[in-house]
Amino acid sequence: MHWRSPSLELAAAALTAAAATAGVLALADAGRERNGVARLDPHVASDILDIRSGPLTQLAHALTLVGSEPVVGTLAVLLFIVLLERRGQVFAIIAAAAMTVSVGLTVGVKILVDRPRPDAVDRLGPVDHSYSFPSGHTLNSTVFLGLAVILLLPLIHRRGWRVAGIAGAGLLSLGIGWSRVYLGYHWTTDVLASWLLATAVLVGAYTAARLAPNRAAGIRLRRTSPSSHT
C-alpha cells in the first residue's frame, strides 16, 4: 500500500483551511450587507416558524444545552485530561490550543462582523444581546467533537466503533447548529460560517496531530504493510 506523502497532506490541509476561510469571509460580507446568500436567511427563519412544535422545541432546547458553554467547557477539560493520560502532553496541548482558538474566533468574529440576531419576538428562550455571526454554540461544540474524533478515536481499535463515533459526532454537530436556527438565536448563514470556521481550526489540529510524535501507550498504528495482504 502506498501512503500519501507528508507534503501532499500538508498542501491538502492548507487548501481546505483556505477554502473554509474564504467561505467564512464571503458569508460575513453577505451577512453585514444583507445580500447574496444572506437574503435567504429571513425566508428560512419564516419556514422554521411554520414547523415549530412541542417535541421539536424540546429537542432543540436539549441540543442547545449540549452545545452550551458550560457543557462544552466541562467536556473540553475532560478531553484534555484523557489526552494527557492516554496520548501525552503534546496531544493535550493541541486540543487545548484548538479550543482556545475556537473561543477566540467566536468572540473576535462576532465583534468584527457586528451582525444583529433575528428578532427577539420569535426567540424561544432568554434574551441574548451578543452579536449573531458566528454561532458560538455551533463553532465550539463542532471543534470539540472534531477533536474527539481526531485525537481520541485512534484509541479505539474496532472499526465499527470508530465509524459510529464519527457519524455520531457529525449528527450532533448538525443538530446543535439546527437548534440555534430553530430557537431563533441565529441566522442560517451564522451556523454555516461556524461549521466552516470549525473546519479550519480542525484542519490545523489534525495537521499538528499528524506531525506530532505518537507516544500513546498501547496504540498500534493501523497502517497495514503490503506484506500483510494475502
C-alpha positions in Angstrom: 0.0 0.0 0.0 1.3 3.4 -1.0 0.8 6.2 1.5 0.3 9.9 0.7 3.4 12.0 1.1 3.5 14.4 4.0 3.9 17.3 1.6 0.7 16.4 -0.2 -1.2 16.1 3.1 0.1 19.5 4.1 -0.9 21.0 0.8 -4.4 19.5 1.0 -4.8 20.7 4.6 -3.7 24.2 3.6 -6.1 24.3 0.6 -9.0 23.1 2.8 -8.3 25.7 5.5 -8.0 28.4 2.9 -11.3 27.4 1.2 -13.1 27.3 4.6 -11.7 30.8 5.5 -12.8 32.2 2.1 -16.2 30.8 2.7 -16.4 32.5 6.1 -15.3 35.8 4.6 -18.0 35.6 1.9 -20.7 34.7 4.4 -19.6 37.5 6.7 -19.7 40.1 3.9 -23.2 38.8 2.9 -24.4 39.0 6.5 -23.2 42.5 7.0 -24.5 43.8 3.7 -27.7 41.6 3.8 -27.2 40.5 0.3 -26.1 37.4 -1.6 -26.9 34.1 0.2 -27.9 36.0 3.4 -31.0 37.2 1.6 -32.3 33.6 2.2 -32.0 33.9 5.9 -35.3 35.5 6.7 -37.1 33.0 4.4 -35.5 30.1 6.2 -36.5 31.6 9.6 -40.0 32.1 8.4 -40.2 28.5 7.2 -38.9 27.3 10.6 -41.7 29.2 12.4 -44.2 27.1 10.4 -42.8 23.8 11.5 -42.3 24.5 15.2 -43.9 22.0 17.5 -43.7 20.9 21.1 -41.5 17.8 20.5 -39.2 19.7 18.1 -38.8 22.6 20.6 -37.9 20.2 23.4 -35.3 18.5 21.1 -33.9 21.9 20.1 -33.5 23.0 23.7 -31.8 19.7 24.6 -29.3 20.1 21.7 -28.7 23.7 22.6 -27.9 22.7 26.1 -25.4 20.1 24.9 -23.7 22.8 22.9 -23.7 25.4 25.6 -20.6 26.9 27.1 -20.8 25.1 30.5 -21.2 21.7 28.9 -18.7 22.1 26.1 -16.2 23.7 28.5 -16.5 20.8 31.0 -16.2 18.2 28.3 -13.2 20.0 26.9 -11.4 19.8 30.3 -12.2 16.1 30.5 -10.9 15.7 26.9 -7.6 17.4 28.0 -7.2 15.2 31.0 -7.9 12.0 29.0 -5.4 13.0 26.3 -2.8 13.9 28.8 -3.2 10.5 30.4 -3.5 8.3 27.2 -1.7 10.2 24.4 0.7 12.5 26.1 1.3 16.2 26.7 1.6 17.2 23.0 -1.9 15.9 22.1 -3.4 17.5 25.1 -1.8 20.8 24.2 -3.2 20.5 20.6 -6.7 20.1 22.0 -6.3 23.0 24.4 -4.9 25.2 21.7 -7.7 24.4 19.3 -10.4 25.1 21.8 -8.7 28.4 22.8 -8.6 29.4 19.1 -12.3 28.4 18.7 -13.3 30.6 21.7 -11.2 33.5 20.4 -12.7 33.3 17.0 -16.2 33.2 18.4 -15.6 36.5 20.3 -13.4 38.2 17.7 -15.5 37.4 14.6 -18.7 38.5 16.4 -17.2 41.9 17.1 -15.8 42.3 13.6 -18.9 41.3 11.7 -21.3 43.1 14.1 -24.4 41.3 12.9 -27.7 41.6 14.8 -29.6 38.5 15.8 -33.0 37.6 14.5 -36.0 39.4 16.0 -36.4 38.6 19.7 -40.1 38.2 19.3 -39.6 34.8 17.6 -37.0 33.6 20.0 -37.7 30.5 22.2 -35.6 31.3 25.2 -33.9 34.1 27.2 -32.7 37.3 25.5 -29.2 37.3 24.2 -27.7 40.7 23.4 -24.4 39.4 21.9 -23.9 39.5 18.1 -25.2 36.8 15.8 -22.3 35.9 13.5 -21.0 33.2 14.1 -22.9 30.8 16.3 -20.7 30.1 19.3 -22.7 27.0 20.3 -22.1 25.5 16.8 -18.5 26.6 16.4 -17.2 25.5 19.9 -19.2 22.2 20.0 -18.1 21.3 16.5 -14.5 21.9 17.3 -14.8 19.8 20.5 -16.5 17.0 18.6 -13.9 17.1 15.9 -11.1 17.0 18.4 -12.6 13.9 20.0 -12.8 12.2 16.6 -9.2 13.2 15.6 -7.5 12.7 18.9 -9.5 10.0 20.7 -10.8 7.6 18.1 -7.2 6.3 17.4 -7.5 4.7 20.9 -10.4 2.6 19.6 -9.3 -0.4 17.6 -12.7 -1.7 16.4 -13.6 -0.1 13.0 -17.3 -0.2 13.7 -17.0 1.8 16.9 -14.8 4.4 15.1 -17.3 4.7 12.3 -20.2 5.1 14.8 -18.2 7.8 16.7 -17.6 9.8 13.5 -21.3 9.5 12.5 -22.5 10.4 15.9 -20.2 13.5 16.2 -21.4 14.7 12.7 -25.0 14.3 13.5 -24.6 16.0 16.9 -22.9 19.0 15.3 -25.6 19.3 12.7 -28.3 19.0 15.4 -26.7 21.7 17.6 -26.4 24.1 14.6 -30.1 23.4 13.6 -31.2 24.1 17.2 -29.8 27.6 17.1 -31.7 28.5 14.0 -34.8 26.7 15.2 -34.9 28.6 18.5 -34.4 31.9 16.8 -31.0 32.8 18.1 -29.1 32.7 14.8 -29.5 33.0 11.0 -28.7 30.0 8.9 -25.6 31.7 7.5 -24.3 32.2 11.0 -24.3 28.4 11.5 -22.8 27.7 8.1 -20.0 30.1 8.9 -19.5 28.3 12.2 -19.0 25.0 10.5 -16.5 26.5 8.1 -14.6 28.1 10.9 -14.6 24.8 12.8 -13.3 23.1 9.7 -10.3 25.5 9.5 -9.5 25.0 13.2 -9.8 21.2 13.0 -7.6 21.0 9.9 -4.9 22.8 11.9 -5.4 20.4 14.8 -5.3 17.4 12.5 -2.1 18.5 10.8 -0.5 19.2 14.2 -1.5 15.7 15.4 -0.1 14.1 12.3 3.2 15.8 12.7 3.4 15.1 16.5 5.2 12.0 17.8 2.7 9.3 18.9 3.5 8.5 22.5 0.2 6.8 23.3 0.7 3.7 25.3 -0.7 0.6 23.7 -1.8 2.3 20.5 -0.8 0.4 17.4 -0.8 2.4 14.2 -3.3 1.0 11.8 -1.0 1.1 8.8 -1.1 -2.2 7.0 2.1 -3.1 5.2 1.9 -4.7 1.7 3.3 -8.0 3.0 0.3 -8.4 5.3 -2.2 -8.7 2.4 -2.9 -12.3 1.1 
